């Protein structure tokens, strides 16, 4: 591995920054014992590209083994005068283009992204994620494994993949299935975004900090005396505050009553029979999602509840392969969902099948059959 110049402001700590390839889309700094990583693609809400994923992996792998680095922090670059974003997910337009071109780098993207998610969950040193603003999809994947997940009043967390005919990947099966009650099923199927209060109640955030305190934290990260992991963590914790009231937590009894249903048709029927405005608005959201991928997603969450992270990520790698190959090209539910949302932007996806009643259980189960032998699986090395 090629290493660049010493970048530490504390010359007693000989930490180095590996050579990066994403042309400035990932920025790395070292101050004392702290490695600071900034996602630097603000005009795309810091959405992840394959070169960015590779740079993140390179940095974290090097810093995990570097004695001079005792803690790591992740943040997203802001846009002047516009709302903050940690990371809005993966580059879905790339997914669309690569799928139609049968580009092998699409498979590489998911393999390397999921391996990165695993690396962050297993990182041997304190990792802090400053989850200000939009934290969706792939942004959840690189933040949920952090030891300290910092949310602000501007945080909006979501796994909205069913809106594009996909499923909550990047370890979503693992961390959503461990939310209280059946709130993981609710988030996975609806794609509902939640704020800081709900994030902490659901176990998807650890500490609340007012966004007005972030500049002081970042300044201390960059220029303060960071001589230990404990000091790095204290830099955040001394500015922690009471979280806002959870917006959706008051609906938890309704969430649990409806989303505990054994099947997607039963869940839809339960909501349809409930005249409460919450149930009817939730039903209206689900009626816009892909029936097939909602059924796949519900099965995913139920299976993942008893899985290790590594096994869940292997399952999700199987699933995402099938999203693009069971029905390839324009026939893919995912390609159609991305077309409607981000390419043609007509917001009228032509889901196939068009209704929950038409979903064949055997078609759902096909997503859970691995196309690889265990010893040939692209994520076979995860433990």
Secondary structure, DSSP 4 states (H G I P E B T S, - for coil): --EEEE-BSSTTS--EEE---STTSEEEEEETTEEEEEE--GGGTT-B-HHHHHHHHHHHHHHHH-TT--EEEEEE---TTS--EEE--B-HHHHHHHHHTT-THHHHHHHHHHHHHHHHHT-SSEEEEEE-SEEETHHHHHHTT-SEEEE-TT-EEE--GGGGT----TTHHHHHTTSSTTHHHHHHHH---B-HHHHHHTTS--EE--HHHHHHHHHHHHHS---SHHHHHHHHHTT-BPPPPPSSGGGHHHHHHHHT-SSHHHHHHHHHT--SHHHHHHHHHHTTS-HHHHHHHHHHHHHHTTS-HHHHHHHHHHHHHHHHHTT-GGG-HHHHHHIIIIIS-------SS-SGGG--HHHHHGGGS-SS-GGG-TTTT--
